[in-house]
Every structure is written in structure tokens, then in C-alpha cells.
Amino acid sequence: MKHSIKKISTLVIIAFMTFSFTSIAQNKEQIKTENSNVIWKGYKVTGSHQGTIDIKSGYLDFKDGNLVGGEFTIDMSSISNTDLEGEYKGKLEGHLKSDDFFGVEKFPTASLVFTKVTSTGKNSYEVTGKITIKAKTETIKFNLSVYGNKASASLKIDRSKFDVRYGSTSFFDDLKDKAIYDDFDLVVDLEF
């Protein structure tokens, strides 16, 4: 009996020491906002426009080298257009920031929080997240790739789900060639 207690005690001590010194490597990698970029592209019946928007803050969460989470805040006041110049560029940027579109004065940030990350292959993940624009939150799914200290993703967002109504055929009839499609794209390149 005394010998059995010693064996059990020894096993408990070894197990305790093993678990104490074996840690699961989990780290939160802060996004280098100055080296990262987000390009938006919106579409209308007569063409398209594109530009950039800044990441205010964000991180990707890794566990044993695999992506497990992430969270981002977007600075909506940074919306800029890159395909127009002069007066037309300023008018479009002002309109996008107005209440007709993103109401930047009232809603200065948008956010994305990863809720589920599934590996789909080497360096590739399917991400499910909650995206919040104009205080409305929707679920979104997209693919994200990670290579070294860089990550990239493409997202398609339906603006009508966030009460961005201007020129939307989801809310207005008879827009003809003034219609602006509900879906817009974001192409994201991150460095961390």
C-alpha cells in the first residue's frame, strides 16, 4: 500500500510538472495599421468607384501557429476615393460620409469580430464573423490567407443590411441608370 501511494504521488507530481511547463502557444498579433490597407469598390449601373479606408486598430489571434480569432475597428471618416480627382473626388467622398450612405458623423467606426475560424488548408481559413456598420450587426463569411506576417482577404458586403439605402433598388423603384448595387467589395491586405 505504501509503495502504491508513492507511485501515485510520483505520477501526480510528474503530470503536474508536465502540464505546468507545457504551454499552448497563443499570441495576439497587433495589426500594423500603417502597413495594412483596405480597398473598397462599389458598383452602379453605369460603372464603379473605388478607394481606400483605414484600419483604426486590430489584431489576429493565433494558437500554436494557427489562426483562431481576430478583431478590427475601421475608421469610417477615412473613406477616400482613388478613381476621381478634384471636385468630383471631394463630392463623392462627402456623399459617402453623409447620412445618405455611412453617416460617419454619427457612426465614426465600423467593426468586425471573428466568431469562428476553420482551417481549409495550409495557410487558408474560412472565417465567420460579426460585422457592424451604422450600429447594425450581421454575420459574414469570407476566406482569409496567412503567409508569414501578412494576411489577405476579400469580402462582399450587402449595404442594404446596414440601412445604407441611397440609390438601392432594394428600397426604391424606378432608379433606372441611377441605381447603385447593394453589394460592395473590400480587399484587405494586413501586416502584423
C-alpha positions as CSV (number, residue, x, y, z in Angstrom):
1,M,0.0,0.0,0.0
2,K,2.8,2.4,0.9
3,H,4.5,1.6,-2.4
4,S,1.3,2.3,-4.4
5,I,0.9,5.7,-2.7
6,K,4.5,6.6,-3.6
7,K,3.8,5.6,-7.3
8,I,0.6,7.6,-7.5
9,S,2.3,10.6,-5.8
10,T,5.2,10.4,-8.2
11,L,2.8,10.2,-11.2
12,V,0.8,13.2,-9.9
13,I,4.0,15.2,-9.5
14,I,5.2,14.3,-13.0
15,A,1.8,15.1,-14.5
16,F,1.7,18.4,-12.6
17,M,5.2,19.4,-13.7
18,T,4.5,18.4,-17.3
19,F,1.3,20.5,-17.5
20,S,2.9,23.4,-15.7
21,F,5.8,23.7,-18.1
22,T,3.9,22.7,-21.3
23,S,2.0,25.7,-22.6
24,I,-0.1,26.2,-25.6
25,A,1.4,29.0,-27.6
26,Q,-1.3,31.6,-28.1
27,N,-0.5,35.1,-29.2
28,K,-2.4,38.1,-30.3
29,E,-0.6,39.8,-33.2
30,Q,-1.4,43.5,-33.4
31,I,-2.1,44.8,-36.9
32,K,0.5,47.3,-38.2
33,T,-2.1,49.8,-39.4
34,E,0.4,52.0,-41.3
35,N,1.5,49.0,-43.4
36,S,-2.0,47.5,-44.0
37,N,-4.7,48.6,-46.4
38,V,-8.3,48.1,-47.3
39,I,-9.6,48.9,-50.8
40,W,-13.3,49.3,-51.3
41,K,-15.1,49.0,-54.7
42,G,-18.8,50.0,-55.2
43,Y,-20.8,49.3,-58.3
44,K,-23.6,51.2,-60.1
45,V,-25.4,50.6,-63.4
46,T,-23.2,53.0,-65.3
47,G,-19.8,51.9,-63.8
48,S,-18.0,51.7,-60.5
49,H,-15.9,53.7,-58.0
50,Q,-13.1,52.6,-55.7
51,G,-11.0,53.9,-52.9
52,T,-9.5,53.2,-49.5
53,I,-10.5,53.1,-45.9
54,D,-8.2,52.9,-42.9
55,I,-7.9,50.3,-40.2
56,K,-8.0,52.1,-36.8
57,S,-6.9,49.1,-34.8
58,G,-7.0,45.3,-34.9
59,Y,-5.3,42.0,-34.2
60,L,-5.2,38.4,-35.4
61,D,-5.2,35.7,-32.7
62,F,-3.1,32.6,-33.2
63,K,-2.8,29.4,-31.2
64,D,0.1,27.0,-32.0
65,G,0.6,28.9,-35.3
66,N,-3.0,28.6,-36.4
67,L,-5.4,31.5,-36.8
68,V,-8.2,31.2,-34.1
69,G,-9.6,34.7,-33.9
70,G,-9.4,38.4,-34.7
71,E,-11.0,41.8,-34.3
72,F,-10.9,45.0,-36.3
73,T,-12.1,48.6,-36.0
74,I,-12.4,50.7,-39.2
75,D,-12.1,54.5,-39.2
76,M,-15.1,55.4,-41.3
77,S,-14.0,59.1,-41.5
78,S,-11.0,57.9,-43.6
79,I,-13.2,56.9,-46.6
80,S,-11.4,58.2,-49.7
81,N,-11.9,57.8,-53.4
82,T,-9.0,56.9,-55.7
83,D,-10.6,56.9,-59.2
84,L,-11.7,60.6,-59.4
85,E,-9.9,63.9,-59.0
86,G,-10.6,67.4,-57.8
87,E,-14.2,68.5,-57.3
88,Y,-15.8,65.1,-58.2
89,K,-13.5,63.3,-55.8
90,G,-14.5,65.6,-52.9
91,K,-18.2,65.4,-53.7
92,L,-18.1,61.6,-53.8
93,E,-16.2,61.3,-50.5
94,G,-18.5,63.8,-48.8
95,H,-21.6,61.9,-50.1
96,L,-20.2,58.5,-48.8
97,K,-19.6,60.1,-45.4
98,S,-23.1,61.7,-45.3
99,D,-26.3,60.2,-43.9
100,D,-27.2,59.1,-47.4
101,F,-24.6,56.4,-47.1
102,F,-22.5,55.7,-43.9
103,G,-23.4,58.6,-41.6
104,V,-19.8,59.0,-40.4
105,E,-20.5,61.8,-38.0
106,K,-22.9,59.6,-36.0
107,F,-21.2,56.3,-36.8
108,P,-17.4,57.1,-36.9
109,T,-16.3,53.4,-36.7
110,A,-17.3,50.0,-38.1
111,S,-16.1,46.7,-36.7
112,L,-15.5,43.1,-37.5
113,V,-15.2,40.4,-34.8
114,F,-14.3,36.8,-35.8
115,T,-16.7,34.3,-34.1
116,K,-15.4,31.1,-35.8
117,V,-12.3,30.2,-37.7
118,T,-11.9,26.9,-39.6
119,S,-8.7,25.8,-41.4
120,T,-9.4,25.0,-45.0
121,G,-5.8,24.1,-45.9
122,K,-2.3,25.3,-45.4
123,N,-2.4,29.0,-44.6
124,S,-6.1,29.2,-45.6
125,Y,-9.1,29.8,-43.3
126,E,-12.8,30.2,-43.6
127,V,-13.8,33.0,-41.2
128,T,-17.3,33.6,-39.8
129,G,-17.7,37.0,-38.1
130,K,-20.0,39.7,-36.9
131,I,-19.7,42.9,-38.9
132,T,-21.1,46.1,-37.5
133,I,-21.8,49.2,-39.7
134,K,-24.1,52.0,-38.6
135,A,-24.8,50.2,-35.3
136,K,-26.3,47.2,-37.2
137,T,-24.6,43.8,-36.9
138,E,-24.8,41.0,-39.4
139,T,-23.0,37.7,-39.8
140,I,-20.5,37.4,-42.6
141,K,-18.3,34.6,-44.0
142,F,-15.1,35.0,-46.0
143,N,-11.8,33.3,-46.8
144,L,-8.5,34.6,-45.3
145,S,-5.0,33.6,-46.2
146,V,-2.0,34.0,-43.9
147,Y,1.7,33.9,-45.1
148,G,4.4,34.8,-42.6
149,N,3.4,38.2,-41.1
150,K,0.9,39.0,-43.8
151,A,-2.8,38.2,-44.3
152,S,-5.3,38.9,-47.1
153,A,-9.0,38.5,-47.6
154,S,-11.8,39.6,-49.9
155,L,-15.2,40.4,-48.5
156,K,-18.5,41.1,-50.2
157,I,-20.9,43.2,-48.1
158,D,-24.6,43.9,-48.8
159,R,-25.0,47.5,-47.7
160,S,-28.8,47.2,-47.6
161,K,-28.5,45.1,-44.5
162,F,-26.9,48.1,-42.7
163,D,-29.6,50.6,-43.8
164,V,-27.4,52.2,-46.4
165,R,-30.3,53.0,-48.8
166,Y,-29.2,55.7,-51.2
167,G,-29.7,54.5,-54.8
168,S,-30.6,51.0,-53.7
169,T,-33.2,49.0,-55.7
170,S,-33.9,47.2,-52.5
171,F,-35.6,50.3,-51.2
172,F,-36.5,52.4,-54.3
173,D,-38.2,51.7,-57.6
174,D,-37.6,53.4,-61.0
175,L,-34.0,54.3,-60.4
176,K,-33.0,53.1,-63.9
177,D,-29.4,54.2,-64.6
178,K,-29.1,55.9,-61.2
179,A,-29.2,52.6,-59.4
180,I,-26.3,51.6,-57.2
181,Y,-25.9,47.9,-56.5
182,D,-26.2,46.8,-52.9
183,D,-23.1,44.6,-52.8
184,F,-19.7,46.3,-52.5
185,D,-16.3,44.6,-52.2
186,L,-13.4,45.0,-49.7
187,V,-10.0,43.8,-50.5
188,V,-7.9,43.6,-47.3
189,D,-4.1,43.3,-47.0
190,L,-2.8,43.1,-43.5
191,E,0.7,43.2,-41.9
192,F,1.2,42.2,-38.3
